[in-house]
Every structure is written in C-alpha cells, then in structure tokens.
Amino acid sequence: MTVDCHDPERLAAFWCEVLDFEVIDRSEGKVESRQNFTTMPLMRQHSLQVGRMTR
C-alpha cells in the first residue's frame, strides 16, 4: 500500500506502532515499512507533492 502524506516519518511511526511494523528503508520523501519480509505486504509513505490533486 502506498500513501501520499505531508509527513511520511510521522505516519510511518504511527503505523509501525499500531501494526508492529518496522521501517526497512528511508530515502528523501519516502519511508517503507513492513512487519515481516516474507508474509506481510509493504507499506510506503510518500511526501505529498505540492499542487497534486488529492481526494
């Protein structure tokens, strides 16, 4: 699952706490986390692009 957001670090910290995930990768404007490398899906939080339409 990929989520556009204003603060990827903060959102990733929330989901890591709630779902017992751990951060597996950080890069500029992106944080990736998952619970288990073999069984759980990946969750990505991306910085919301300025001017990008949101719903």
N, C-alpha and C positions, 0 to 999 in steps of 0.2 A: 504494500500500500504506500502511496506517495501522497504527502500532504504539503500544500503550499501554506506558509505561515510567516508572520513577521519576525518571530524569534525561534529558530529551529532548535537551539540549545535548550531553551526553556521547555518547549514542547516535548523534546526527546527525554528530558529529565522527568517530566510528568509521566509519559508512557512507560519509561523504564521502571519507575516506582510502582505504577498500577499493574503492569503486566509482567513484572520481574524480568524485563529485558535488560540487555547491556549494550552500550554503544560499541559498535565494531569498526566504524570509520567516521572521520570528520574531515571535511575539506571546506573551502570557502563557500559559505552559504548553504551547507548541506551536512546533515547528521544522519547516519544509518545505524539502526539498532535491530536486535532480534534476541529471542530467548535462547534458542538452540540452533546451531548451524545446520543441523540435519533434519529437524522436524518442524520448525516454526517458520512462517513467512517473514520476509524482510519488511521493515517499516522505514520509510525515508521521510525526513522533514526538510523542506527546501525553503529558502527565503522567498517571500512573496515579491514578485517582480513589480517594480513601480510602473503604474499605468496599465497593468494587466487586469483584465476584467475578472471579477470573482462573482460567485453565486452564493 
